[in-house]
């Protein structure tokens, strides 16, 4: 577990705006109103909308406002090892799922793109995630254009097709696409393939822990 500690709300707000964290721990001890406001704002951020939010309360009476603001889990003082262990065990699978959802796997493979009223185009993938992919030497795609992407994932023998929308492109021929309305079997096949490769992207020191998964946590006090 890689931890980043912020001792004030201002620095925590900057961190959340600049980086992606699989979990955020907010402490109500000193600045409850500010911490509560940060909790609400974090739920409005695209990168943290589905992240795990754990709040350390001064008392159990604060539970309703914490949950209304977007907390997934709460711990009320006085803290106990039993309660902490139980909460972390429950929240950990959600952290892993969030890590996997944002995981971008480097991938260079022929990618075929179908656009309405045009012949199938050929490009090369750069990376892929559960939510989208980037391509290089892209043909003349337009931002907002709906396309169908076809490729074969390394190590498999089945071609997958995914509906996508072009989100960005540049003059160097690179483009990014977001998957939309993908069929469940195709989404599951891609998610399974990415899950198998997630441990390969982790630092060697973390792989040796036996867990082979890494997540980050931001603690704001």
C-alpha positions as CSV (number, residue, x, y, z in Angstrom):
1,X,0.0,0.0,0.0
2,X,1.4,3.4,-1.0
3,X,0.1,6.1,1.3
4,X,0.2,9.9,0.8
5,X,-0.7,12.0,3.9
6,X,-2.0,15.5,3.7
7,X,-2.2,17.5,6.9
8,X,-4.6,20.1,5.6
9,X,-7.7,20.3,3.4
10,X,-6.1,22.6,0.8
11,X,-3.2,20.2,0.0
12,X,-5.6,17.3,0.0
13,X,-7.9,19.1,-2.5
14,X,-4.9,19.8,-4.8
15,X,-3.8,16.1,-4.6
16,X,-7.2,14.9,-5.5
17,X,-7.3,17.2,-8.5
18,X,-3.9,16.1,-9.8
19,X,-3.8,12.4,-9.0
20,X,-6.0,9.3,-9.0
21,X,-6.4,7.4,-5.7
22,X,-8.2,4.1,-5.2
23,X,-9.2,5.1,-1.7
24,X,-9.5,8.3,0.3
25,X,-9.4,8.5,4.1
26,X,-10.9,11.7,5.6
27,X,-10.5,12.5,9.3
28,X,-13.2,14.7,10.9
29,X,-11.0,15.4,14.0
30,X,-10.0,19.0,13.4
31,X,-11.8,20.4,10.4
32,X,-15.1,18.5,10.1
33,X,-16.9,21.1,8.0
34,X,-14.0,21.4,5.5
35,X,-13.5,17.6,5.4
36,X,-17.2,17.1,4.7
37,X,-17.1,19.6,1.9
38,X,-14.1,17.8,0.4
39,X,-15.9,14.6,0.6
40,X,-18.8,16.0,-1.4
41,X,-16.5,17.6,-4.0
42,X,-14.6,14.4,-4.5
43,X,-17.8,12.7,-5.6
44,X,-18.2,15.4,-8.3
45,X,-14.7,14.6,-9.7
46,X,-14.7,12.2,-12.6
47,X,-11.6,10.3,-11.4
48,X,-12.9,9.9,-7.8
49,X,-16.7,9.5,-8.4
50,X,-16.5,5.7,-7.8
51,X,-13.5,5.7,-5.5
52,X,-13.6,4.3,-2.0
53,X,-14.3,7.0,0.6
54,X,-13.6,6.1,4.3
55,X,-14.3,8.6,7.0
56,X,-13.0,8.7,10.5
57,X,-15.6,10.2,12.8
58,X,-15.5,11.9,16.1
59,X,-18.6,10.0,17.2
60,X,-21.2,7.6,15.8
61,X,-23.6,10.6,15.7
62,X,-21.8,11.9,12.6
63,X,-22.6,8.7,10.6
64,X,-25.7,10.1,8.8
65,X,-24.0,13.2,7.5
66,X,-20.9,11.3,6.3
67,X,-23.0,8.7,4.4
68,X,-25.2,11.5,2.8
69,X,-22.0,13.2,1.7
70,X,-20.8,10.1,-0.1
71,X,-18.8,8.0,2.4
72,X,-18.6,4.3,1.6
73,X,-17.3,3.3,5.1
74,X,-17.0,5.0,8.4
75,X,-15.0,4.4,11.6
76,X,-16.1,6.1,14.8
77,X,-13.8,7.0,17.7
78,X,-12.6,5.4,19.8
79,X,-11.0,3.2,17.1
80,X,-10.5,-0.5,17.6
81,X,-8.3,-3.0,15.8
82,X,-11.3,-5.2,15.2
83,X,-13.4,-2.5,13.6
84,X,-10.5,-1.3,11.5
85,X,-9.7,-4.8,10.2
86,X,-13.3,-5.5,9.4
87,X,-13.6,-2.3,7.5
88,X,-10.4,-2.7,5.5
89,X,-11.4,-6.3,4.6
90,X,-14.7,-5.0,3.3
91,X,-13.3,-2.1,1.4
92,X,-10.2,-3.8,-0.2
93,X,-12.1,-5.6,-3.0
94,X,-13.6,-2.2,-4.0
95,X,-10.2,-0.6,-4.1
96,X,-8.9,-3.4,-6.4
97,X,-11.9,-3.1,-8.7
98,X,-11.3,0.7,-8.9
99,X,-7.6,0.1,-9.7
100,X,-8.5,-2.4,-12.4
101,X,-11.1,0.0,-13.9
102,X,-8.5,2.7,-14.4
103,X,-5.6,0.4,-15.4
104,X,-4.2,1.2,-18.9
105,X,-2.4,-1.7,-20.4
106,X,0.3,-0.9,-23.0
107,X,-0.8,-2.7,-26.2
108,X,0.5,-2.5,-29.7
109,X,-1.6,-4.6,-32.1
110,X,-3.4,-4.0,-35.4
111,X,-6.7,-2.3,-34.8
112,X,-9.5,-2.1,-37.4
113,X,-11.9,0.8,-37.2
114,X,-15.3,0.9,-39.0
115,X,-16.9,4.2,-39.6
116,X,-20.3,4.7,-41.1
117,X,-20.2,5.1,-44.9
118,X,-16.5,4.4,-45.0
119,X,-14.4,1.3,-45.6
120,X,-12.7,-0.3,-42.6
121,X,-9.6,1.6,-41.5
122,X,-6.4,0.2,-40.0
123,X,-4.5,1.7,-37.1
124,X,-2.2,0.5,-34.3
125,X,-3.3,0.5,-30.6
126,X,-1.2,2.2,-28.0
127,X,-2.9,1.2,-24.8
128,X,-6.3,-0.1,-23.7
129,X,-8.4,-0.1,-20.5
130,X,-11.9,-1.2,-19.6
131,X,-13.2,2.2,-20.5
132,X,-11.4,3.0,-23.8
133,X,-8.2,2.9,-25.8
134,X,-5.6,5.0,-27.5
135,X,-4.4,4.5,-31.0
136,X,-1.5,5.7,-33.1
137,X,-1.2,6.3,-36.9
138,X,-4.9,6.9,-36.8
139,X,-6.8,7.6,-39.9
140,X,-8.8,10.8,-40.3
141,X,-11.2,10.4,-37.4
142,X,-13.3,13.2,-36.1
143,X,-13.9,14.0,-32.4
144,X,-17.4,12.8,-31.4
145,X,-17.5,10.3,-34.2
146,X,-19.0,6.8,-33.4
147,X,-16.9,3.9,-34.6
148,X,-16.7,0.1,-34.2
149,X,-13.2,-1.1,-33.1
150,X,-12.1,-4.6,-33.9
151,X,-8.9,-6.2,-32.6
152,X,-7.5,-9.5,-31.2
153,X,-6.1,-9.4,-27.7
154,X,-2.6,-11.0,-27.4
155,X,-2.8,-14.6,-26.1
156,X,-6.4,-15.1,-27.4
157,X,-7.7,-16.3,-30.6
158,X,-11.0,-14.4,-30.7
159,X,-11.5,-11.0,-32.3
160,X,-13.5,-8.6,-30.1
161,X,-15.7,-5.8,-31.4
162,X,-16.4,-2.7,-29.3
163,X,-18.5,0.4,-30.0
164,X,-16.6,3.5,-29.3
165,X,-16.7,7.3,-29.6
166,X,-13.6,9.4,-30.5
167,X,-12.8,11.7,-27.6
168,X,-9.6,13.3,-28.8
169,X,-7.1,13.4,-31.6
170,X,-3.9,15.3,-32.5
171,X,-1.9,16.3,-35.5
172,X,0.5,13.4,-35.0
173,X,-2.1,10.9,-35.9
174,X,-2.9,9.8,-32.3
175,X,-6.5,9.4,-31.0
176,X,-8.4,8.4,-27.9
177,X,-11.7,6.5,-27.9
178,X,-14.2,5.7,-25.1
179,X,-16.1,2.5,-25.3
180,X,-19.9,2.9,-25.4
181,X,-22.7,0.4,-25.4
182,X,-20.3,-2.5,-25.5
183,X,-21.9,-6.0,-25.3
184,X,-21.6,-7.8,-22.0
185,X,-19.6,-10.7,-23.4
186,X,-17.1,-8.4,-25.0
187,X,-16.7,-6.3,-21.9
188,X,-16.2,-9.4,-19.8
189,X,-13.6,-10.8,-22.1
190,X,-11.7,-7.5,-22.1
191,X,-12.0,-7.1,-18.3
192,X,-10.7,-10.7,-17.8
193,X,-7.7,-10.1,-20.1
194,X,-6.8,-6.9,-18.3
195,X,-7.1,-8.5,-14.9
196,X,-4.6,-11.1,-15.9
197,X,-2.1,-8.4,-16.9
198,X,-2.6,-6.1,-14.0
199,X,-0.1,-7.9,-11.7
200,X,2.5,-7.7,-14.4
201,X,2.4,-3.9,-14.2
202,X,3.2,-3.7,-10.5
203,X,6.7,-3.1,-9.0
204,X,8.7,-6.2,-8.2
205,X,8.8,-5.3,-4.4
206,X,5.0,-5.4,-4.3
207,X,4.7,-8.6,-6.3
208,X,6.9,-10.3,-3.7
209,X,4.4,-9.6,-1.0
210,X,2.2,-12.4,-2.3
211,X,-0.8,-10.2,-2.8
212,X,0.5,-8.9,-6.2
213,X,-1.9,-6.0,-6.1
214,X,-1.2,-2.3,-5.4
215,X,-3.5,0.5,-4.4
216,X,-3.1,4.0,-3.1
217,X,-4.7,5.8,-0.2
218,X,-4.9,9.5,0.6
219,X,-5.4,10.5,4.2
220,X,-6.5,14.0,4.9
221,X,-6.5,15.3,8.4
